[in-house]
Amino acid sequence: MKKTSLIKKFEVLEKEFHEIYNSIIQPHIVSNQKKYKILLKKYRKLEEVVNIYEKYKKKLTALQEANYILKNDSDPEMKEIAYLEKNQILEDLSDIEKKSDDLLFYTSTKGIENIEDDHRNAIVELRSGTGGDEACLFVEDILRMYIMYFKQVGWKYKIIHAQKGGIQGYKEIILDVSGKEGVYGNLKFESGVHRVQRIPKTESQGRVHTSAITVAVLPEIKDIEMKINLSDIKKDTFRSSGSGGQHVNKTESAVRLTHIPTKITVECQEERSQHKNFEKAMNVLRSRIYQNEKEKRFKERSIKRKSLVSTGDRSVKIRTYNYPKGRITDHRIHKSIYDLVGFMNGNIQEMINLLKLSEIEKNQ
């Protein structure tokens, strides 16, 4: 990152730090515990950024002094000391710049509704789109990519629902992903259409085909945060077609829930117990209803964004995986990474960080 660009970002976040400081002492913020906690957490993170920025500015001043001595002082001994100091300062500046990267990936509180869910766990839904069996196979590939990424960052996941493809792969799979913090804040950028260009295993003439899947990432909402009237829910049970041995064909343990007001439907069949499947389905249903309401509020307030980085619009192509060229391209930020093997093995954090940075810039 260029020094001028880094300083500009530091200055923006320093200004935001002082704005938050003035906000959290206001009575209407203190009385709103939810918003207060979000702002206080943001304040503490920005405080780290401001402290690093102070060190960075001191080092830049020291570098100017060393350069002045090297250019203007006639004393050889002073020049030698300045030369050694300059080398040490350059090393220190480099270390600070590296440490600053992650700290600069915090969103502006001017869009408080966009960041208030970032700390939550997430519901991740993968569905095959155009491309038939090849799309189902790509769902399985992306599932593996995410699982490898979860292992890297120390997150846990559970399969809530899975529907196998015709030959291989999945038509649909839903995961519950949990971690210490920032699960949704990282994964929300994955929402959208993921397109793959490659030669399918079934293609005899070696032609490249294009297929697509959709990814939906929802913030996980707890029962105490959203109460759903059970009279608004239609519950159906059926025999599971998933794994589980002979049991799945003997009892109706699978559950389908339909929220009548919104017509949102959720299925779960991964557990042997109907009760456990009901609980998991309710968890997904709460998240979908919450997201549905959130999108309504955005529309009502006429919030129009130039980028789909943080809207989670699943109807828009966000990324292309080009196997012949070994390239992954994110169309929202026009960024390509030429390490498809590494990316599909879970090395996706670099792209996520770039998307976070883009969100910061668009929120200023």
N, C-alpha and C positions, 0 to 999 in steps of 0.2 A: 504494500500500500504506500503511495507517495505521501511524503510528509505533509504537503499542503492539504491533501485530501483527508489525512488523518487528523490534522489540526482542526479542520472545518467540522468534522464529526465530533471531535472532543468539545468544541465550542457550542455546538447545538445541544449536546447532552448536558453540558455544564449549565446552560441556560434553563434547560428542562429541570435540572436538579433544584435550582433556586425557585422555580415555579412550583414544584411539588412541595418544597419546604414551606412556602407561603400558603399552600392549599391545606396541608395536613393540620395546621393550627386553627383553621376556621371551624366554628361550632357546627355548621351543617355537615361538614365532612367527618368530624369526630363522632357525631351522633349516628352516622351511617357506618356501622362496623364493617360491613362487607367492602365498601369502597375504601374505607380507611386502611384496612389490612392490605388491600391491593396496592394502594399508594405508598404505604409504609415499606412494603417489600421492594417496590420500585425505587423508593428513595435510598434504601440501603445499598442496592445494587449500583445505583448511579453515584453514590458516595464513593464507592470503590473506583469508579471511572474518574471522578473529579480528583481524587488523591493521586491516581496515576498520572493524570494530566498535569498536576502541579510538579511532580517529579520530572515529567517530560519537558516542561517549559524551563526548569532549572538547568537541565542537561543541555538544552538548545542554547541557553544563554552562555553556559560554560564553553560550549563549542565555538560560539562567536568570539569569545575572549581568546581562546587558544589560537584560532585562525588569525586574529588581529596581531598577536605576538609573533606568530610565524611569518607574517607578511611585513611587519613594521619594526620589530625589535632587532637591533644589531648585535646583541649579546648572544654568542653561540650556545652558552650554557642555558640561557632562558629559552632559546629555541628548542633545545633538546628536551627540556622539561615539558614545554608546550606540545611537542610532537608526541611524547609518551602519553600525556594527558588526553590529547585528541584521540589517539587510538583507543584508549580506555572508554572515553565518552561515546565514541561510535559503537563500541560493543554494547554499552549500557543502553543506548538508544535503540539498537537492534533488538535487545531483549525486551524492552518496554513495548516496542511495536508488536512483537510476537504475542506477548501476554495480553495486549489490548484487543486482539481480534475478537475473542469470544465476548468480552465485556461490551463491545460496541453493538452486539446483536440484540439489543432490547428495544422494543417498540415504544413509540411516543405515546404518552398518556392522553394526548389530544384525542385519540380514538379509543377511549377507555373501554368501550364495549367490545372492541376488537381484541383486547389483551386480557380481559377479566377471566377468560376461560383457559388461558395458556397453561396454567398450573395443573389443570385437570388431567385425569386419565382419559383414554380415548376408546371409542368403538370404531373399528376399521372394517369397512365392507368392500369386498372385491367382487365384481361381477363381469362375466364375459359379455362382449358386445359383438361387433361385426367380425366375421371370420370363422364361425362354426367351431369345429374341434380345435383348430389352431388357437382361437381365442381362449378356449378352456385351458389349453396347455400353458398359455401365457399367464393366466390367472395363477396357476401353480408356480410358475417361475417368479412372478412378482411376490407371491406369498413367501417363497423361500428367501427372496431378497430381503424382505422385511424381517423375517425371523433371524436371519444372519445379522441384520442391523440391531435388532433388539438385544441379541447376545453381546454385541460390541458395547452397547450403552448400559447394559445391566437391567433391562426391563423384562417383565414377565408377560406372558400372553396365554389366553385360554380360547379355544375354539367354541363359539356359541352355536353356530349353525354352519353346516356344509352340505352342498348339493353337488354330487359328482357330475362330470361331463359325460357325454355319450360314449367315448372310448377311453380317454384319460383326462386328467386335470379336473378343474372345477367349473361349474356354471356360476356358482356363488359360494362365497365363504365369508363368515363374519367373525371377527376377533375382538376380544376384550383385552386391551393392552394397559398395563399398569407399571408405574415406576415411582421413583422418589419425587420428581417434579418435572414439569415441562414436557410431558408426553404429548398432549394435544398441541402445545405451542410449537413443537417440532413437526409432528405428523400432519397438521392441518394443511400444510403446503402440498401434500400428496393428493388432495381432492381434485378430481378431474378425469379427463380421458387420457389414458396411456396407450400410445400406438406403437406397434412393433412391425418392423420390416425385416423379414428373413425368409429363408427357404424352408418350408414345412417338411417334416420327416416323410410325409405322405406324397410329396411332390416328386414325381419321377423325372421331370424334364429340367429340374434345377432352376425354376423360376422363383423370383422373390415375390412373396405375397405380403399384403398389408392387413393386419388385424388390429382390433382395439378392445380394451377392457375399461371399465370405469372403477374408480376408487372413490369412496366416500369416507371421510374422517369426521366423526362427531364427538363433541365433548361429552364425557360420561357424567350423567346427572344422578345424584343419590336420591333415594326415596324421600328423605326429609326435606329435600329442596323442591321437589315437584310431586304434589299429590294428584293422582289420577283417580277420578271417580270410576269405581268398578262397574257401575251401571252403564258407563259409556264404552265398555269393552265387551266385544263378542269373543268368546273362547271356543275354539274347536280342538278336538284331540284326534290323532290318527296314529297309525303304526309307523314307526320309524323305518326309513330305508337306508339308514347309515350303519356305522360299525356298532358292534355290541353283541355279536353272536346270535344264538337262537332267540334270545329275549326280545329282540326288536320286532320279531314277527308275531309275538304272542300277546303283547299288551299295547294299548294305545298310549304310549308315554310321550310321543311327540305333541307339541303344542303350537297352535296358530292363534295369534291374538290380532283382532282388528279394532282399532280405535274409531268408533262410529263417527264422531264429529269431524275428524280429519281424513278418515278412510285409510289411515296408515296401517299396514299389515306387517306382522313380524312372525317368523317361524323359528322354532328351536327344537332340535331332536338329538342333541349330542349326549344328553344324560339319560341314564336308565330310569330315573325317577321323573314322573310327570311334574311333581312339585318343583324340582330343581330346574326343569326346562321352563316352567312358568316363571320362576324368578329371573332366569336369564333373559327370557323374552321381554319381561317387564322392564328390565334394565335397558335393553335396546330401544324399546318403545318410548321410554322417558327421554332418551337422548334424541330420538327422531322428532318427537313432539317439540322438545326444547329448541332444536335447530329450526324447525318449521316456524315457530313463533318468532325466533330471532330474525329469520329472513323476512318475515312479514313486517317487523319493526323497521328493518332497513329500507324496505320499499315504501312504507308509509312516510318515512322521513326523507324520501327522495335522495338517498345517499348513492351517488353515482361515482364509481371509481374507474380510473383509467386502466388499472391493472387488475387481473383476477388473482393476484398472488395471495390475497387474504380473504377472498369472498367464498372460496370453496365451491364455486360453480362447477358442477359435475358434467355439464353439457358441452364444455369447451375443451378442445385438445390442448393439453398442457405439456406433454413430453413425448418424444419419439425415440425409440430404441432401434437403431439401425445396425443389425448384425453384420452385414457384408463389410461395412466401413468401421465397425467396432466403436461406434459413436452414440452417445446419449445427448440429446438436445432438449433443453427446456425452453419452450417457445415464449414464456412469459418474460424471461429476462435475456433471451437470445444468447444463451450460454451453452456451449458444447464441451463435453468431457470425452476424451478419446481413450477410455479405459473401461470398455463394456464389461469385461470379465470381472474386474475389481468391483464395479458398480453393482453387478448382479450378485456379487458375493457380500453385499451389505455395506459397501463403502459409499454411502449416499450423503454423509454429513456435510461434505464440501458443498454439494448442491443446495442442501437445506440452509446452510449458512449464507450462501449467496442470495437465496430467496428472502431470508430474514433481513439481510442488509438492504435489499430492494424495498422491502416493506417499510423499513425505517425511513428511507429517503422519500418515499411517497407519502408518509405521514407528516413530514415536516411542513 
